[in-house]
């Protein structure tokens, strides 16, 4: 075998061709891996989006229920305040009535003591 530039060029072209085929095969393999990864990420993204939407709906329902409960509590608070005012007025009225009854009691007790004293004096005179 004698050396020639043609054989060297043929070997170079063969090595270069094999290298290019190898690179092409590796690129195809990497593209398939990338597509599989994209598909996995797409599925994960869609499931996260669905979960996010369901959580948003759940939050809206919770917020709506919370708002209704808050409004009901506000209304109940107003009613209780009104009832409290009425009860305080009633307690105040009853306290005034008790004071009047105490005054009447002390007046009657004083009158009773006077009558008792007079009765004792009359009994003593007899």
The first five atom37 places (N, CA, C, CB, O) and aatype in JSON, in Angstrom:
{
  "aatype": [20, 20, 20, 20, 20, 20, 20, 20, 20, 20, 20, 20, 20, 20, 20, 20, 20, 20, 20, 20, 20, 20, 20, 20, 20, 20, 20, 20, 20, 20, 20, 20, 20, 20, 20, 20, 20, 20, 20, 20, 20, 20, 20, 20, 20, 20, 20, 20, 20, 20, 20, 20, 20, 20, 20, 20, 20, 20, 20, 20, 20, 20, 20, 20, 20, 20, 20, 20, 20, 20, 20, 20, 20, 20, 20, 20, 20, 20, 20, 20, 20, 20, 20, 20, 20, 20, 20, 20, 20, 20, 20, 20, 20, 20, 20, 20, 20, 20, 20, 20, 20, 20, 20, 20, 20, 20, 20, 20, 20, 20, 20, 20, 20, 20, 20, 20, 20, 20, 20, 20, 20, 20, 20, 20, 20, 20],
  "atom_mask": [
    [1, 1, 1, 1, 1],
    [1, 1, 1, 1, 1],
    [1, 1, 1, 1, 1],
    [1, 1, 1, 1, 1],
    [1, 1, 1, 1, 1],
    [1, 1, 1, 1, 1],
    [1, 1, 1, 1, 1],
    [1, 1, 1, 1, 1],
    [1, 1, 1, 1, 1],
    [1, 1, 1, 1, 1],
    [1, 1, 1, 1, 1],
    [1, 1, 1, 1, 1],
    [1, 1, 1, 1, 1],
    [1, 1, 1, 1, 1],
    [1, 1, 1, 1, 1],
    [1, 1, 1, 1, 1],
    [1, 1, 1, 1, 1],
    [1, 1, 1, 1, 1],
    [1, 1, 1, 1, 1],
    [1, 1, 1, 1, 1],
    [1, 1, 1, 1, 1],
    [1, 1, 1, 1, 1],
    [1, 1, 1, 1, 1],
    [1, 1, 1, 1, 1],
    [1, 1, 1, 1, 1],
    [1, 1, 1, 1, 1],
    [1, 1, 1, 1, 1],
    [1, 1, 1, 1, 1],
    [1, 1, 1, 1, 1],
    [1, 1, 1, 1, 1],
    [1, 1, 1, 1, 1],
    [1, 1, 1, 1, 1],
    [1, 1, 1, 1, 1],
    [1, 1, 1, 1, 1],
    [1, 1, 1, 1, 1],
    [1, 1, 1, 1, 1],
    [1, 1, 1, 1, 1],
    [1, 1, 1, 1, 1],
    [1, 1, 1, 1, 1],
    [1, 1, 1, 1, 1],
    [1, 1, 1, 1, 1],
    [1, 1, 1, 1, 1],
    [1, 1, 1, 1, 1],
    [1, 1, 1, 1, 1],
    [1, 1, 1, 1, 1],
    [1, 1, 1, 1, 1],
    [1, 1, 1, 1, 1],
    [1, 1, 1, 1, 1],
    [1, 1, 1, 1, 1],
    [1, 1, 1, 1, 1],
    [1, 1, 1, 1, 1],
    [1, 1, 1, 1, 1],
    [1, 1, 1, 1, 1],
    [1, 1, 1, 1, 1],
    [1, 1, 1, 1, 1],
    [1, 1, 1, 1, 1],
    [1, 1, 1, 1, 1],
    [1, 1, 1, 1, 1],
    [1, 1, 1, 1, 1],
    [1, 1, 1, 1, 1],
    [1, 1, 1, 1, 1],
    [1, 1, 1, 1, 1],
    [1, 1, 1, 1, 1],
    [1, 1, 1, 1, 1],
    [1, 1, 1, 1, 1],
    [1, 1, 1, 1, 1],
    [1, 1, 1, 1, 1],
    [1, 1, 1, 1, 1],
    [1, 1, 1, 1, 1],
    [1, 1, 1, 1, 1],
    [1, 1, 1, 1, 1],
    [1, 1, 1, 1, 1],
    [1, 1, 1, 1, 1],
    [1, 1, 1, 1, 1],
    [1, 1, 1, 1, 1],
    [1, 1, 1, 1, 1],
    [1, 1, 1, 1, 1],
    [1, 1, 1, 1, 1],
    [1, 1, 1, 1, 1],
    [1, 1, 1, 1, 1],
    [1, 1, 1, 1, 1],
    [1, 1, 1, 1, 1],
    [1, 1, 1, 1, 1],
    [1, 1, 1, 1, 1],
    [1, 1, 1, 1, 1],
    [1, 1, 1, 1, 1],
    [1, 1, 1, 1, 1],
    [1, 1, 1, 1, 1],
    [1, 1, 1, 1, 1],
    [1, 1, 1, 1, 1],
    [1, 1, 1, 1, 1],
    [1, 1, 1, 1, 1],
    [1, 1, 1, 1, 1],
    [1, 1, 1, 1, 1],
    [1, 1, 1, 1, 1],
    [1, 1, 1, 1, 1],
    [1, 1, 1, 1, 1],
    [1, 1, 1, 1, 1],
    [1, 1, 1, 1, 1],
    [1, 1, 1, 1, 1],
    [1, 1, 1, 1, 1],
    [1, 1, 1, 1, 1],
    [1, 1, 1, 1, 1],
    [1, 1, 1, 1, 1],
    [1, 1, 1, 1, 1],
    [1, 1, 1, 1, 1],
    [1, 1, 1, 1, 1],
    [1, 1, 1, 1, 1],
    [1, 1, 1, 1, 1],
    [1, 1, 1, 1, 1],
    [1, 1, 1, 1, 1],
    [1, 1, 1, 1, 1],
    [1, 1, 1, 1, 1],
    [1, 1, 1, 1, 1],
    [1, 1, 1, 1, 1],
    [1, 1, 1, 1, 1],
    [1, 1, 1, 1, 1],
    [1, 1, 1, 1, 1],
    [1, 1, 1, 1, 1],
    [1, 1, 1, 1, 1],
    [1, 1, 1, 1, 1],
    [1, 1, 1, 1, 1],
    [1, 1, 1, 1, 1],
    [1, 1, 1, 1, 1],
    [1, 1, 1, 1, 1],
    [1, 1, 1, 1, 1]
  ],
  "atom_positions": [
    [[0.81, -1.16, 0.0], [0.0, 0.0, 0.0], [0.86, 1.23, 0.0], [-0.93, -0.01, 1.16], [1.71, 1.44, 0.87]],
    [[0.64, 1.98, -0.93], [1.44, 3.19, -1.02], [0.62, 4.37, -0.54], [1.93, 3.42, -2.46], [-0.61, 4.39, -0.65]],
    [[1.31, 5.32, -0.03], [0.68, 6.51, 0.53], [0.26, 7.43, -0.6], [1.63, 7.24, 1.5], [1.02, 7.67, -1.54]],
    [[-0.96, 7.96, -0.48], [-1.39, 8.97, -1.44], [-2.36, 9.92, -0.73], [-2.06, 8.31, -2.69], [-2.97, 9.58, 0.28]],
    [[-2.46, 11.04, -1.26], [-3.35, 12.05, -0.69], [-4.81, 11.65, -0.85], [-3.11, 13.42, -1.36], [-5.67, 12.04, -0.06]],
    [[-5.08, 10.9, -1.84], [-6.44, 10.47, -2.08], [-6.9, 9.51, -0.99], [-6.57, 9.81, -3.47], [-8.01, 9.62, -0.48]],
    [[-6.04, 8.56, -0.61], [-6.39, 7.64, 0.46], [-6.55, 8.39, 1.77], [-5.33, 6.54, 0.6], [-7.47, 8.12, 2.55]],
    [[-5.66, 9.34, 2.03], [-5.74, 10.12, 3.25], [-7.04, 10.94, 3.27], [-4.51, 11.06, 3.39], [-7.7, 11.04, 4.3]],
    [[-7.38, 11.52, 2.15], [-8.61, 12.28, 2.04], [-9.82, 11.37, 2.18], [-8.67, 13.04, 0.71], [-10.82, 11.76, 2.79]],
    [[-9.76, 10.17, 1.62], [-10.85, 9.21, 1.73], [-11.06, 8.8, 3.18], [-10.58, 7.97, 0.86], [-12.19, 8.69, 3.65]],
    [[-9.95, 8.56, 3.9], [-10.03, 8.19, 5.32], [-10.61, 9.36, 6.11], [-8.64, 7.79, 5.87], [-11.48, 9.18, 6.97]],
    [[-10.13, 10.56, 5.82], [-10.64, 11.75, 6.5], [-12.14, 11.94, 6.25], [-9.88, 13.0, 6.05], [-12.9, 12.25, 7.16]],
    [[-12.53, 11.75, 4.99], [-13.94, 11.9, 4.65], [-14.76, 10.83, 5.37], [-14.15, 11.81, 3.11], [-15.86, 11.12, 5.84]],
    [[-14.27, 9.61, 5.46], [-14.96, 8.51, 6.15], [-15.11, 8.82, 7.64], [-14.2, 7.19, 5.96], [-16.19, 8.65, 8.21]],
    [[-14.02, 9.26, 8.26], [-14.06, 9.6, 9.69], [-15.02, 10.77, 9.92], [-12.65, 9.96, 10.22], [-15.81, 10.77, 10.86]],
    [[-14.92, 11.75, 9.04], [-15.81, 12.91, 9.15], [-17.27, 12.49, 8.97], [-15.42, 13.97, 8.11], [-18.14, 12.98, 9.68]],
    [[-17.53, 11.59, 8.02], [-18.9, 11.12, 7.78], [-19.43, 10.36, 8.99], [-18.95, 10.22, 6.52], [-20.56, 10.57, 9.42]],
    [[-18.6, 9.48, 9.55], [-19.0, 8.71, 10.73], [-19.25, 9.67, 11.9], [-17.92, 7.66, 11.11], [-20.21, 9.49, 12.65]],
    [[-18.41, 10.66, 12.05], [-18.58, 11.65, 13.13], [-19.88, 12.42, 12.95], [-17.39, 12.62, 13.16], [-20.61, 12.64, 13.91]],
    [[-20.16, 12.84, 11.7], [-21.39, 13.57, 11.43], [-22.61, 12.69, 11.69], [-21.41, 14.08, 9.99], [-23.61, 13.15, 12.24]],
    [[-22.54, 11.42, 11.28], [-23.65, 10.5, 11.54], [-23.83, 10.33, 13.05], [-23.39, 9.12, 10.86], [-24.95, 10.33, 13.55]],
    [[-22.72, 10.2, 13.78], [-22.77, 10.08, 15.24], [-23.39, 11.32, 15.88], [-21.37, 9.85, 15.81], [-24.22, 11.22, 16.79]],
    [[-22.98, 12.48, 15.4], [-23.55, 13.73, 15.92], [-25.05, 13.82, 15.62], [-22.82, 14.94, 15.32], [-25.84, 14.25, 16.45]],
    [[-25.42, 13.4, 14.4], [-26.83, 13.43, 14.02], [-27.65, 12.49, 14.91], [-26.99, 13.04, 12.53], [-28.74, 12.84, 15.36]],
    [[-27.12, 11.27, 15.16], [-27.8, 10.3, 16.02], [-27.93, 10.87, 17.44], [-27.04, 8.95, 16.04], [-28.98, 10.75, 18.06]],
    [[-26.85, 11.47, 17.95], [-26.89, 12.06, 19.3], [-27.89, 13.21, 19.37], [-25.5, 12.55, 19.72], [-28.6, 13.38, 20.36]],
    [[-27.93, 14.0, 18.28], [-28.89, 15.11, 18.24], [-30.32, 14.58, 18.25], [-28.65, 15.99, 17.0], [-31.17, 15.11, 18.96]],
    [[-30.59, 13.53, 17.46], [-31.92, 12.93, 17.44], [-32.29, 12.39, 18.83], [-31.98, 11.8, 16.39], [-33.42, 12.58, 19.29]],
    [[-31.33, 11.73, 19.48], [-31.57, 11.18, 20.81], [-31.86, 12.31, 21.81], [-30.34, 10.34, 21.29], [-32.78, 12.21, 22.62]],
    [[-31.07, 13.4, 21.74], [-31.27, 14.55, 22.62], [-32.62, 15.21, 22.34], [-30.12, 15.58, 22.45], [-33.3, 15.65, 23.26]],
    [[-33.0, 15.29, 21.05], [-34.31, 15.86, 20.7], [-35.45, 15.02, 21.27], [-34.45, 15.96, 19.17], [-36.43, 15.57, 21.78]],
    [[-35.32, 13.68, 21.2], [-36.35, 12.81, 21.77], [-36.43, 13.0, 23.28], [-36.06, 11.33, 21.43], [-37.52, 13.06, 23.85]],
    [[-35.27, 13.1, 23.92], [-35.25, 13.33, 25.37], [-35.91, 14.66, 25.71], [-33.79, 13.29, 25.9], [-36.69, 14.76, 26.66]],
    [[-35.58, 15.68, 24.93], [-36.16, 17.0, 25.15], [-37.67, 16.99, 24.94], [-35.51, 18.03, 24.21], [-38.4, 17.59, 25.72]],
    [[-38.14, 16.3, 23.9], [-39.58, 16.2, 23.66], [-40.28, 15.48, 24.8], [-39.85, 15.48, 22.34], [-41.35, 15.89, 25.24]],
    [[-39.66, 14.4, 25.29], [-40.24, 13.66, 26.41], [-40.29, 14.56, 27.65], [-39.43, 12.37, 26.71], [-41.28, 14.56, 28.39]],
    [[-39.22, 15.31, 27.87], [-39.18, 16.23, 29.02], [-40.23, 17.33, 28.86], [-37.76, 16.85, 29.16], [-40.89, 17.71, 29.83]],
    [[-40.38, 17.85, 27.64], [-41.4, 18.87, 27.38], [-42.79, 18.32, 27.67], [-41.32, 19.37, 25.92], [-43.62, 18.99, 28.29]],
    [[-43.04, 17.09, 27.23], [-44.34, 16.48, 27.45], [-44.61, 16.3, 28.95], [-44.43, 15.12, 26.73], [-45.72, 16.55, 29.42]],
    [[-43.59, 15.85, 29.68], [-43.73, 15.69, 31.13], [-44.02, 17.03, 31.79], [-42.45, 15.06, 31.74], [-44.89, 17.13, 32.65]],
    [[-43.28, 18.05, 31.39], [-43.5, 19.39, 31.95], [-44.87, 19.94, 31.58], [-42.4, 20.35, 31.48], [-45.52, 20.62, 32.37]],
    [[-45.31, 19.64, 30.36], [-46.63, 20.1, 29.91], [-47.73, 19.46, 30.76], [-46.84, 19.79, 28.42], [-48.68, 20.13, 31.16]],
    [[-47.59, 18.16, 31.03], [-48.57, 17.45, 31.86], [-48.56, 18.04, 33.27], [-48.27, 15.93, 31.9], [-49.61, 18.28, 33.86]],
    [[-47.36, 18.25, 33.82], [-47.24, 18.82, 35.17], [-47.84, 20.24, 35.2], [-45.76, 18.86, 35.62], [-48.53, 20.6, 36.15]],
    [[-47.57, 21.02, 34.17], [-48.11, 22.38, 34.09], [-49.64, 22.36, 34.06], [-47.56, 23.11, 32.85], [-50.29, 23.12, 34.77]],
    [[-50.2, 21.48, 33.23], [-51.66, 21.39, 33.13], [-52.29, 20.94, 34.45], [-52.06, 20.44, 32.01], [-53.33, 21.45, 34.85]],
    [[-51.65, 19.97, 35.11], [-52.21, 19.52, 36.39], [-52.11, 20.63, 37.44], [-51.48, 18.24, 36.88], [-53.03, 20.81, 38.24]],
    [[-51.01, 21.38, 37.43], [-50.88, 22.5, 38.37], [-51.89, 23.6, 38.06], [-49.45, 23.07, 38.32], [-52.43, 24.22, 38.97]],
    [[-52.14, 23.82, 36.78], [-53.14, 24.83, 36.4], [-54.52, 24.4, 36.87], [-53.13, 25.04, 34.86], [-55.28, 25.21, 37.41]],
    [[-54.86, 23.11, 36.68], [-56.16, 22.62, 37.15], [-56.26, 22.72, 38.67], [-56.37, 21.16, 36.7], [-57.3, 23.11, 39.2]],
    [[-55.18, 22.36, 39.36], [-55.18, 22.46, 40.82], [-55.34, 23.91, 41.26], [-53.87, 21.88, 41.4], [-56.08, 24.2, 42.2]],
    [[-54.66, 24.82, 40.56], [-54.77, 26.25, 40.87], [-56.21, 26.72, 40.67], [-53.8, 27.07, 39.99], [-56.75, 27.45, 41.5]],
    [[-56.82, 26.32, 39.56], [-58.21, 26.72, 39.3], [-59.16, 26.17, 40.36], [-58.65, 26.24, 37.91], [-60.05, 26.87, 40.83]],
    [[-58.96, 24.9, 40.74], [-59.84, 24.33, 41.77], [-59.62, 25.03, 43.11], [-59.59, 22.81, 41.92], [-60.57, 25.25, 43.85]],
    [[-58.36, 25.38, 43.42], [-58.09, 26.11, 44.67], [-58.71, 27.5, 44.64], [-56.58, 26.21, 44.91], [-59.21, 27.99, 45.65]],
    [[-58.68, 28.14, 43.48], [-59.31, 29.46, 43.36], [-60.82, 29.36, 43.58], [-59.02, 30.07, 41.97], [-61.41, 30.18, 44.27]],
    [[-61.43, 28.33, 42.97], [-62.87, 28.13, 43.16], [-63.19, 27.84, 44.62], [-63.38, 26.98, 42.27], [-64.15, 28.37, 45.18]],
    [[-62.37, 27.01, 45.23], [-62.56, 26.68, 46.65], [-62.42, 27.94, 47.51], [-61.55, 25.61, 47.1], [-63.18, 28.15, 48.45]],
    [[-61.42, 28.77, 47.17], [-61.22, 30.02, 47.92], [-62.41, 30.95, 47.74], [-59.93, 30.71, 47.47], [-62.86, 31.57, 48.7]],
    [[-62.92, 31.05, 46.5], [-64.08, 31.91, 46.26], [-65.28, 31.43, 47.07], [-64.44, 31.95, 44.76], [-66.01, 32.23, 47.66]],
    [[-65.48, 30.12, 47.1], [-66.6, 29.56, 47.87], [-66.4, 29.85, 49.36], [-66.74, 28.04, 47.63], [-67.33, 30.24, 50.05]],
    [[-65.17, 29.66, 49.84], [-64.87, 29.93, 51.24], [-65.07, 31.4, 51.55], [-63.44, 29.5, 51.58], [-65.64, 31.75, 52.58]],
    [[-64.59, 32.27, 50.66], [-64.72, 33.71, 50.86], [-66.19, 34.12, 50.89], [-63.97, 34.49, 49.76], [-66.61, 34.93, 51.71]],
    [[-66.96, 33.53, 49.98], [-68.39, 33.84, 49.93], [-69.08, 33.39, 51.22], [-69.05, 33.17, 48.71], [-69.88, 34.13, 51.79]],
    [[-68.76, 32.19, 51.66], [-69.34, 31.69, 52.92], [-68.89, 32.56, 54.09], [-68.94, 30.22, 53.17], [-69.67, 32.86, 55.0]],
    [[-67.64, 32.95, 54.05], [-67.1, 33.81, 55.11], [-67.8, 35.16, 55.12], [-65.58, 33.99, 54.94], [-68.14, 35.69, 56.18]],
    [[-68.02, 35.72, 53.94], [-68.71, 37.01, 53.85], [-70.15, 36.9, 54.37], [-68.72, 37.51, 52.4], [-70.63, 37.77, 55.09]],
    [[-70.82, 35.8, 54.0], [-72.19, 35.61, 54.49], [-72.2, 35.46, 56.0], [-72.85, 34.37, 53.83], [-73.05, 36.04, 56.68]],
    [[-71.26, 34.7, 56.53], [-71.18, 34.49, 57.98], [-70.89, 35.82, 58.68], [-70.09, 33.44, 58.33], [-71.47, 36.12, 59.72]],
    [[-69.98, 36.61, 58.1], [-69.64, 37.91, 58.69], [-70.87, 38.82, 58.71], [-68.49, 38.59, 57.89], [-71.14, 39.48, 59.71]],
    [[-71.62, 38.84, 57.6], [-72.83, 39.68, 57.55], [-73.85, 39.21, 58.59], [-73.45, 39.64, 56.13], [-74.48, 40.03, 59.25]],
    [[-73.99, 37.89, 58.72], [-74.93, 37.36, 59.72], [-74.49, 37.74, 61.12], [-75.05, 35.82, 59.59], [-75.31, 38.11, 61.96]],
    [[-73.18, 37.66, 61.37], [-72.66, 38.03, 62.69], [-72.84, 39.52, 62.96], [-71.19, 37.65, 62.81], [-73.14, 39.92, 64.08]],
    [[-72.65, 40.34, 61.93], [-72.86, 41.78, 62.08], [-74.32, 42.07, 62.43], [-72.45, 42.54, 60.78], [-74.62, 42.88, 63.31]],
    [[-75.24, 41.38, 61.73], [-76.66, 41.58, 62.0], [-76.99, 41.11, 63.42], [-77.53, 40.82, 60.96], [-77.7, 41.79, 64.16]],
    [[-76.46, 39.96, 63.79], [-76.7, 39.44, 65.14], [-76.12, 40.39, 66.19], [-76.09, 38.03, 65.3], [-76.73, 40.6, 67.24]],
    [[-74.96, 40.96, 65.9], [-74.34, 41.92, 66.81], [-75.24, 43.13, 66.99], [-72.95, 42.36, 66.28], [-75.43, 43.6, 68.12]],
    [[-75.8, 43.65, 65.9], [-76.71, 44.79, 66.0], [-77.94, 44.46, 66.82], [-77.13, 45.24, 64.61], [-78.38, 45.25, 67.65]],
    [[-78.49, 43.26, 66.58], [-79.67, 42.85, 67.35], [-79.33, 42.72, 68.83], [-80.22, 41.51, 66.82], [-80.11, 43.13, 69.69]],
    [[-78.17, 42.14, 69.12], [-77.76, 41.99, 70.52], [-77.51, 43.34, 71.18], [-76.51, 41.12, 70.61], [-77.8, 43.51, 72.37]],
    [[-76.97, 44.29, 70.42], [-76.77, 45.63, 70.98], [-78.12, 46.26, 71.34], [-76.01, 46.53, 69.99], [-78.26, 46.87, 72.4]],
    [[-79.1, 46.11, 70.44], [-80.43, 46.66, 70.72], [-81.04, 45.97, 71.95], [-81.37, 46.49, 69.5], [-81.6, 46.63, 72.82]],
    [[-80.91, 44.65, 71.99], [-81.44, 43.92, 73.15], [-80.72, 44.36, 74.43], [-81.28, 42.4, 72.94], [-81.35, 44.49, 75.48]],
    [[-79.42, 44.58, 74.33], [-78.64, 45.04, 75.48], [-79.14, 46.4, 75.96], [-77.14, 45.12, 75.12], [-79.27, 46.62, 77.16]],
    [[-79.41, 47.31, 75.01], [-79.94, 48.63, 75.39], [-81.27, 48.48, 76.13], [-80.13, 49.52, 74.14], [-81.49, 49.11, 77.17]],
    [[-82.14, 47.64, 75.58], [-83.44, 47.44, 76.22], [-83.28, 46.84, 77.61], [-84.34, 46.53, 75.36], [-83.95, 47.26, 78.56]],
    [[-82.39, 45.86, 77.73], [-82.18, 45.23, 79.04], [-81.58, 46.21, 80.03], [-81.29, 44.01, 78.9], [-81.93, 46.19, 81.21]],
    [[-80.67, 47.06, 79.57], [-80.08, 48.06, 80.46], [-81.15, 49.04, 80.93], [-78.94, 48.82, 79.75], [-81.19, 49.43, 82.1]],
    [[-82.04, 49.45, 80.01], [-83.13, 50.35, 80.4], [-84.01, 49.67, 81.43], [-83.96, 50.77, 79.16], [-84.42, 50.29, 82.42]],
    [[-84.31, 48.39, 81.2], [-85.15, 47.65, 82.14], [-84.47, 47.53, 83.5], [-85.49, 46.26, 81.59], [-85.12, 47.7, 84.54]],
    [[-83.17, 47.23, 83.5], [-82.43, 47.13, 84.76], [-82.41, 48.47, 85.47], [-80.98, 46.64, 84.51], [-82.59, 48.54, 86.69]],
    [[-82.21, 49.54, 84.71], [-82.21, 50.89, 85.3], [-83.58, 51.2, 85.89], [-81.82, 51.95, 84.24], [-83.69, 51.76, 86.99]],
    [[-84.64, 50.85, 85.16], [-86.0, 51.08, 85.65], [-86.25, 50.28, 86.92], [-87.05, 50.72, 84.57], [-86.84, 50.78, 87.88]],
    [[-85.8, 49.03, 86.92], [-86.0, 48.2, 88.11], [-85.17, 48.71, 89.29], [-85.63, 46.75, 87.81], [-85.62, 48.64, 90.43]],
    [[-83.97, 49.22, 89.01], [-83.14, 49.79, 90.09], [-83.83, 51.02, 90.68], [-81.73, 50.17, 89.56], [-83.85, 51.2, 91.9]],
    [[-84.41, 51.86, 89.81], [-85.16, 53.02, 90.3], [-86.36, 52.57, 91.14], [-85.64, 53.91, 89.12], [-86.65, 53.15, 92.19]],
    [[-87.04, 51.54, 90.67], [-88.2, 51.03, 91.4], [-87.77, 50.47, 92.75], [-88.92, 49.94, 90.57], [-88.46, 50.67, 93.76]],
    [[-86.63, 49.77, 92.79], [-86.11, 49.24, 94.05], [-85.77, 50.38, 95.0], [-84.86, 48.36, 93.81], [-86.07, 50.3, 96.19]],
    [[-85.15, 51.45, 94.46], [-84.85, 52.62, 95.31], [-86.14, 53.22, 95.88], [-84.08, 53.69, 94.51], [-86.2, 53.56, 97.07]],
    [[-87.16, 53.34, 95.04], [-88.44, 53.88, 95.52], [-89.04, 52.97, 96.59], [-89.44, 54.04, 94.35], [-89.55, 53.44, 97.6]],
    [[-88.96, 51.64, 96.36], [-89.48, 50.7, 97.34], [-88.7, 50.77, 98.65], [-89.44, 49.27, 96.79], [-89.28, 50.65, 99.73]],
    [[-87.38, 50.96, 98.55], [-86.56, 51.1, 99.76], [-86.98, 52.34, 100.54], [-85.05, 51.18, 99.41], [-87.13, 52.31, 101.76]],
    [[-87.17, 53.46, 99.81], [-87.58, 54.69, 100.47], [-88.95, 54.52, 101.13], [-87.62, 55.86, 99.45], [-89.17, 54.96, 102.25]],
    [[-89.86, 53.86, 100.41], [-91.19, 53.62, 100.98], [-91.08, 52.71, 102.19], [-92.13, 53.0, 99.92], [-91.77, 52.91, 103.19]],
    [[-90.21, 51.7, 102.1], [-90.02, 50.79, 103.23], [-89.5, 51.54, 104.45], [-89.05, 49.67, 102.85], [-90.01, 51.36, 105.55]],
    [[-88.47, 52.39, 104.24], [-87.91, 53.13, 105.37], [-88.94, 54.1, 105.95], [-86.65, 53.9, 104.94], [-89.01, 54.3, 107.17]],
    [[-89.75, 54.7, 105.07], [-90.81, 55.61, 105.56], [-91.83, 54.82, 106.38], [-91.51, 56.34, 104.38], [-92.24, 55.26, 107.46]],
    [[-92.23, 53.66, 105.86], [-93.19, 52.83, 106.59], [-92.59, 52.28, 107.87], [-93.68, 51.68, 105.72], [-93.28, 52.16, 108.88]],
    [[-91.31, 51.95, 107.83], [-90.63, 51.45, 109.03], [-90.6, 52.54, 110.09], [-89.19, 50.96, 108.69], [-90.83, 52.3, 111.28]],
    [[-90.29, 53.76, 109.63], [-90.29, 54.89, 110.56], [-91.68, 55.1, 111.15], [-89.81, 56.18, 109.86], [-91.83, 55.31, 112.36]],
    [[-92.69, 55.05, 110.31], [-94.08, 55.22, 110.77], [-94.45, 54.08, 111.7], [-95.06, 55.29, 109.57], [-95.13, 54.29, 112.71]],
    [[-94.01, 52.85, 111.36], [-94.27, 51.68, 112.21], [-93.63, 51.87, 113.57], [-93.74, 50.39, 111.54], [-94.25, 51.6, 114.6]],
    [[-92.36, 52.34, 113.57], [-91.68, 52.57, 114.85], [-92.42, 53.62, 115.68], [-90.22, 53.02, 114.6], [-92.55, 53.49, 116.89]],
    [[-92.91, 54.68, 115.01], [-93.68, 55.71, 115.72], [-94.96, 55.13, 116.32], [-94.02, 56.87, 114.77], [-95.28, 55.36, 117.48]],
    [[-95.68, 54.35, 115.48], [-96.92, 53.74, 115.96], [-96.66, 52.75, 117.08], [-97.65, 53.05, 114.81], [-97.42, 52.66, 118.04]],
    [[-95.59, 52.01, 116.96], [-95.22, 51.05, 117.99], [-94.92, 51.78, 119.3], [-94.0, 50.21, 117.55], [-95.33, 51.36, 120.38]],
    [[-94.19, 52.89, 119.17], [-93.86, 53.7, 120.35], [-95.14, 54.25, 120.98], [-92.9, 54.86, 119.97], [-95.3, 54.19, 122.2]],
    [[-96.04, 54.77, 120.17], [-97.31, 55.29, 120.68], [-98.13, 54.18, 121.34], [-98.11, 55.94, 119.56], [-98.72, 54.38, 122.4]],
    [[-98.14, 53.03, 120.7], [-98.87, 51.9, 121.26], [-98.28, 51.47, 122.59], [-98.88, 50.74, 120.28], [-99.01, 51.15, 123.53]],
    [[-96.97, 51.46, 122.66], [-96.3, 51.11, 123.93], [-96.62, 52.14, 125.0], [-94.76, 51.01, 123.72], [-96.81, 51.79, 126.16]],
    [[-96.69, 53.41, 124.62], [-97.03, 54.46, 125.59], [-98.46, 54.3, 126.07], [-96.83, 55.86, 124.95], [-98.75, 54.47, 127.25]],
    [[-99.37, 53.97, 125.14], [-100.76, 53.77, 125.52], [-100.91, 52.56, 126.44], [-101.63, 53.58, 124.27], [-101.67, 52.59, 127.41]],
    [[-100.19, 51.53, 126.13], [-100.24, 50.33, 126.97], [-99.66, 50.65, 128.34], [-99.47, 49.15, 126.31], [-100.17, 50.17, 129.36]],
    [[-98.61, 51.45, 128.37], [-97.98, 51.81, 129.64], [-98.94, 52.67, 130.46], [-96.65, 52.56, 129.4], [-98.93, 52.57, 131.69]],
    [[-99.75, 53.5, 129.84], [-100.69, 54.35, 130.55], [-101.85, 53.53, 131.08], [-101.21, 55.47, 129.63], [-102.45, 53.91, 132.09]],
    [[-102.16, 52.49, 130.5], [-103.3, 51.69, 130.95], [-102.87, 50.85, 132.05], [-103.87, 50.84, 129.84], [-103.67, 50.08, 132.59]]
  ]
}
